[in-house]
Amino acid sequence: MGALPPESTNGAGRRNGGGLAVPMAWLCAEYLADQYLTAAGLAEPASLEHRAALRALALTVHLSGQPAPDTWLRHTAHEADWPAWVAERLAAEEAEDPDGADLVLARGAWTALRETWVHAADLESPPGTGTALLVDETARTWLPAWQLGLPLAHLALWLA
């Protein structure tokens, strides 16, 4: 499988031909992300959790430039410093094509993940009591949506 398709236009085949730029790379990344998340069944498709995971995974797929789940797994791993990687890759994409349709959607997804805060289980809190309870889901905290979506994206990839 080759690289993800570049931006195209509405059939003209060139961006400056007066046609509407179609963000093909972003749409492909979003489609792949949705397929992984739907197959994993980790969150209801209309839920905030699903949307956060969809954005996080679509960003990872789009910005990696590699159609390889092992690469996506590596980037979504908890220790991978994902936000810095996203910012770096967005900056590189902006330097290459500052007005690209794919970039506009990728930036929008990143902004939504950073600026949307969710009240969710505190995964950093000490574990609850009992041997079966690893995360005390009653301990809640506010966190940016990417911190909720990224682990779900990683888990969906891992389950595939």
Secondary structure as UniProt FT lines:
FT   STRAND          8..9
FT   TURN            15..16
FT   STRAND          21..22
FT   HELIX           24..40
FT   TURN            45..46
FT   HELIX           48..64
FT   HELIX           69..76
FT   HELIX           78..80
FT   HELIX           82..96
FT   TURN            98..99
FT   HELIX           101..115
FT   STRAND          117..121
FT   TURN            123..124
FT   TURN            137..138
FT   STRAND          140..144
FT   HELIX           145..159
//
